């Protein structure tokens, strides 16, 4: 009698642990799906801003080639890029799980390049390059190398998080 009772207690404990594990797994899947939705919003915001950066770089190049630039054309506007949604995802581990090592590396570089601090640095570099008569070459580098990297990063992130409406 005692052995049978112990057996059923053991079965109950194991069943409880399995149920708890199952519910934790379901909650984790739900949280990851929500994390993807949040990150998709950030990607769309930053993708739209990147389109504006592209247009601005092309405009700057045209002005610098023709020698018609003015003081405001040295300024880079990366101030509106939004990385607030990715921080909690990084802290919970969801970001790394969703985008993988290659995605983390690419997006961290994207974040490092397109922020207010780097905008100020690029302005200083552009001014120095302009004084050395190499500003067009610098703008070409930004358009042909960096812009291409940034667009590739957005594309990679979109593939990693899936299409909108999917989890």
MIVEXMI-548342 format. One record per atom (N, C-alpha, C): x, y, z. Coordinates in steps of 0.001 Angstrom, whole numbers, plus 500000, padded with zeros to 6 digits. Each point is the difference from the previous one (the first is absolute). Example, Ala and Ser with C-alpha at 12.3 -4.5 7.8 and 13.67 -1.06 7.14 Angstrom:
2
513190494310507800/499110501190500000/500900501200500000/499650501050499280/500820501190500060/499230501090500730/
# end
This chain:
167
500817498820500000/499183501180500000/500872501260500000/501026499985500794/500885501140500113/500769500230498698/500372498901499335/500746500087498755/499110500594498907/498743499585499959/499084500528498998/499778501496500196/499861500449501226/499805501422500280/501227500800499581/501180499495500293/501234500684499625/500117500072498479/499590498936499333/500053499982498544/499112501089499417/498785500126500520/499083501002499469/500439501422500346/500623500166501136/500565501308500341/501107500350499002/500854499024499708/501066500195499022/499428500358498624/498980499265499566/499355500263498712/499410501411499997/499390500409501079/499423501341500102/501050501087499902/501128499793500669/501088500982499955/500562500101498594/500226498863499356/500526500001498633/498997500657499053/498746499663500132/498968500601499135/499945501513500214/500095500447501242/500001501436500285/501194500695499368/501151499358500070/501200500584499400/499863500084498487/499443498963499395/499807500003498545/499020501095499597/498920500138500722/499008501039499709/500621501388500166/500764500179501060/500652501294500226/500979500307498868/500784499021499585/500931500180498895/499252500362498726/498893499315499727/499196500238498806/499452501429499989/499443500457501118/499457501359500074/501110501047499873/501144499728500608/501128500918499865/500425500089498535/500032498900499303/500362499964498592/499008500809499160/498702499837500253/498966500744499270/500132501504500259/500228500381501242/500176501412500339/501238500557499317/501071499216499970/501231500433499338/499773500223498503/499266499107499359/499683500170498580/499188501267499767/499058500250500881/499176501197499893/500845501263500169/500904499992500965/500870501154500219/500916500233498807/500521498922499418/500879500147498841/499219500555498806/498766499538499809/499177500523498908/499719501487500205/499736500391501237/499780501412500304/501279500802499762/501145499433500360/501284500664499777/500228500235498508/499649499029499177/500139500157498547/499116501139499500/498772500064500496/499098501071499573/500573501366500365/500521500123501197/500591501272500422/501209500355499145/500841499025499730/501195500263499205/499634500366498563/498933499410499470/499542500365498651/499637501478499931/499372500513501048/499641501425500045/501266500850499949/500989499627500813/501260500740499999/500659499946498624/499979498837499372/500590499863498666/499313500908498990/498687500082500053/499279500855499058/500320501473500217/500058500402501254/500356501387500310/501387500302499438/500950499128500288/501378500239499570/500170499840498492/499196499150499391/500050499849498545/499539501281499304/498944500601500506/499519501262499440/501035501106500194/500624500025501171/501039500998500252/501206499771499092/500334498743499744/501127499690499117/499728500470498575/498762499899499564/499647500522498671/500247501508499953/499701500684501079/500279501434500077/501492500291500004/500776499176500683/501456500166500016/500552499801498596/499482499003499296/500457499758498627/499743501228499120/498789500527500069/499671501189499202/500896501176500392/500252500155501290/500839501099500473/501449499840499536/500534498777500032/501370499771499531/500132500307498507/499001499576499228/500032500273498556/499901501501499727/499168500689500768/499867501457499875/501307500683500371/500602499575501111/501280500581500426/501055499815498909/500087498797499453/501011499747498975/499800500943498819/498757500149499559/499705500888498875/500429501435500312/499717500452501202/500367501363500390/501514500172500102/500678499012500570/501447500103500156/500707499906498650/499480499169499093/500590499892498659/499915501341499285/498865500667500135/499804501276499299/500544501198500778/500481499752501232/500541501092500813/498930500918500559/498758499533500081/498888500830500470/499563499669501419/500818499287500746/499640499636501371/500017501230500891/499215499940501053/500039501064501000/500291499364501358/499987500774501016/500399499548501335/499155498813500498/498713500010499727/499134498921500487/500217498679499252/500647500048498854/500226498770499236/501094499131500594/500706500491500992/501001499187500688/499365499137501091/498780500318500376/499330499339501122/499341498704499540/500185498947500794/499344498715499774/498906499850501047/498806499639499560/498884499856500931/499735498513500271/500673499496501027/499757498627500454/499309500012501362/499486501145500392/499492500180501355/498684499261500264/499242499702498958/498692499387500201/500015498473499958/501160499407499718/500040498538499974/499635499471501375/499160498974500003/499384499506501220/500546498619500338/500605499893501182/500510498705500463/499427499644501374/498925500675500391/499427499770501324/499369498625500148/499456499475498909/499301498725500089/500955498818500055/501201500169499475/500935498879499961/500658499776501370/500149501047500797/500664499855501302/499350498946500905/498679500045500205/499400498961500848/500138498599499381/499993499941498685/500155498699499345/501394499443500220/500986500875500026/501368499574500280/500095499510501438/499408500757500919/500074499651501425/499333498668500321/498955499653499264/499301498738500263/500549498834499190/500903500291499072/500569498940499169/499200499708498752/498851500633499857/499166499741498822/500676500483498712/500685501125500070/500632500556498796/500993499009499409/500861499469500834/501006499050499534/499345498723499470/498953499557500664/499312498783499560/499292500204498658/499481501186499773/499239500278498775/500922500209498804/501060500800500158/500802500376498833/501309499233499861/500420499267501004/501234499222499909/501246500874500067/501147499345500022/501273500711500174/500281500972498854/499732499569498767/500266500888498862/499090501211500021/498747499805500393/499059501111500099/500368500965501111/500443499461501134/500415500854501118/501174500871499572/500992499387499379/501183500752499560/499613501109499015/499174499657499015/499603500980498983/499173501128500615/499042499674500871/499141501043500551/500754500884500990/500923499412500754/500805500828500903/500848500991499203/500535499577498861/500765500915499146/499088501091499452/498788499625499588/498994500950499522/499719501045501085/499783499518501227/499721500908501121/501205500895500292/501191499451499852/501216500763500257/500216501084498949/499609499714498759/500185500961498907/498938501088499971/498758499632500258/498882500924499809/499447500474501337/500744500901500616/499567500600501261/500526501430500060/499539500744500965/500339501424500079/501492500238500202/500657499166500785/501433500169500217/500797499819498720/499653498993499225/500709499779498745/499661501075498975/498796500542500061/499634501092499091/500932501190500201/500309500296501233/500908501110500309/501411499680499497/500431498764500184/501324499586499509/500080500100498485/498959499559499318/500000500062498535/500003501440499507/499308500877500714/500021501418499634/501424500543500073/500720499675501066/501385500460500150/500881499435498888/499802498716499689/500788499375498928/499697500660498663/498724500247499724/499626500634498737/500611501400499889/500002500740501074/500610501334499979/501506499897499703/500651499062500677/501438499820499773/500261499549498559/499198499061499522/500157499522498625/499752501141499002/499034500843500318/499700501133499120/501192500962499942/500613500237501153/501183500868500034/501144499408499181/500034498676499901/501048499308499235/499558499699498562/498833500531499607/499438499780498659/499713498527499693/499637499232501019/499672498583499793/498606499655500531/499163501012500156/498668499773500575/499134499113499113/500118500120498685/499186499173499099/500416498541500124/501288499756500123/500477498621500180/499455499416501305/499973500823501049/499453499553501283/498511499696499865/499256500858499340/498569499761499789/499785498757499142/500857499798498999/499919498773499193/500174498763500871/500944500064500925/500220498870500915/498740499734500834/499412501065500517/498783499825500796/498872499394499163/499866500447498763/498917499520499130/500268498577499511/501208499755499537/500291498720499357/500335498878500982/500541500346501159/500398498961500959/499056499963501198/499933501095500731/499230499994501248/498499499868499756/499460500776499065/498569499918499716/499618498587499565/500838499398499194/499757498624499560/499973499050501204/500940500181500940/500017499173501218/498726500207500812/499593501245500141/498812500297500798/498748499374499384/499875500101498690/498848499404499315/500036498475500124/501185499428499895/500151498551500144/499592499562501403/500356500788500989/499624499683501386/498488500014500171/499341501027499476/498535500063500086/499387498785499314/500496499652498839/499501498845499259/500207498705500791/501180499842500578/500301498811500806/499069499911501202/499798501120500671/499135499999501183/498562499649499621/499542500508498871/498645499670499552/499867498508499739/501010499401499414/499964498554499773/499985499243501321/500773500473500959/500099499317501297/498686500047500779/499309501136499938/498775500127500799/498752499609499235/500130499725498720/498856499558499212/499155501157499508/499013499638499229/499107501008499420/499041500508501040/499458501168499718/499057500623500918/498721499184500066/499487499867501193/498804499204500211/500322498583500418/501229499545499736/500442498680500449/500768500148501281/500111498910500752/500789500071501227/501325499345499811/
# end
